[in-house]
Amino acid sequence: MKLDIDRKKIIIIADDDDDSYILEEIYLRKTDIKNQIIRFCDGEEMIDFLKQEEIKGDPLWEKYIILMDIRMPKIDGISVLEFMKKNSCLQKTPVIMVSASSNPNFIAQCRNLGCSDYFVKPFDFEKAKEIKNNYL
């Protein structure tokens, strides 16, 4: 029997595109994921939030899973990923890049920086199931 651990993890979706965010949330909910979902529309908001959470001292990798777009205003997703992986409190936090770009250079760069996975948009039910099965 699976414990109710998955409900404790908060899903963060960092994406400035409303349609992409809505689609991701719909498919996550269709897999019966009931976790809290928080949205950020740009990388600067995301970094500010993570810095505030870090001050609390909780192990963030146990608390969050992040789905992040690459192309966002102010600070892009690759820069946020780089910030996270250089920070010892954030390094283990699962980060799944969700991008419209299938550019092999972007994918390689994200993987080299330590992303947990890379999904090319559009987000769909199979990707949501993969998140549920592998990260929650």
Long-range contacts (C-beta under 8 A, 24 or more apart in sequence): 5-136, 6-33, 6-34, 6-35, 6-132, 6-136, 7-34, 7-35, 8-35, 8-63, 9-35, 9-62, 9-63, 9-64, 9-65, 9-135, 9-136, 10-35, 10-36, 10-37, 10-38, 10-63, 10-64, 10-65, 11-35, 11-36, 11-37, 11-38, 11-64, 11-65, 11-66, 11-67, 12-37, 12-38, 12-39, 12-40, 12-46, 12-49, 12-64, 12-65, 12-66, 12-67, 12-68, 13-37, 13-38, 13-39, 13-40, 13-66, 13-67, 13-68, 14-39, 14-40, 14-41, 14-42, 14-43, 14-45, 14-46, 14-66, 14-67, 14-68, 14-69, 14-72, 14-77, 14-80, 15-39, 15-41, 15-67, 15-68, 15-69, 15-72, 15-98, 16-41, 16-42, 16-69, 16-71, 16-72, 16-73, 17-69, 20-69, 20-98, 20-121, 20-122, 20-123, 23-122, 23-123, 24-67, 24-98, 24-123, 24-128, 27-123, 27-124, 27-125, 27-127, 27-128, 28-128, 28-131, 28-132, 30-125, 30-128, 31-125, 31-128, 31-129, 31-131, 31-132, 32-132, 33-128, 33-131, 33-132, 33-136, 35-136, 41-72, 41-73, 42-72, 42-73, 42-74, 42-75, 43-72, 43-73, 43-74, 43-75, 43-76, 43-77, 43-79, 43-80, 44-73, 44-74, 44-75, 45-74, 46-75, 46-80, 47-75, 47-80, 47-83, 50-83, 50-84, 50-87, 50-90, 54-87, 54-89, 54-90, 59-89, 59-92, 60-89, 60-90, 60-93, 61-90, 61-91, 61-92, 61-93, 61-94, 64-93, 64-94, 65-93, 65-94, 65-96, 65-131, 65-135, 65-136, 66-93, 66-94, 66-95, 66-96, 67-96, 67-98, 67-131, 68-95, 68-96, 68-97, 68-98, 69-97, 69-98, 69-99, 70-97, 70-99, 70-101, 70-106, 70-110, 71-99, 71-100, 71-101, 78-106, 78-109, 78-110, 78-113, 81-110, 81-113, 81-114, 81-115, 82-113, 85-113, 85-114, 94-135, 96-131, 96-135, 98-123, 98-127
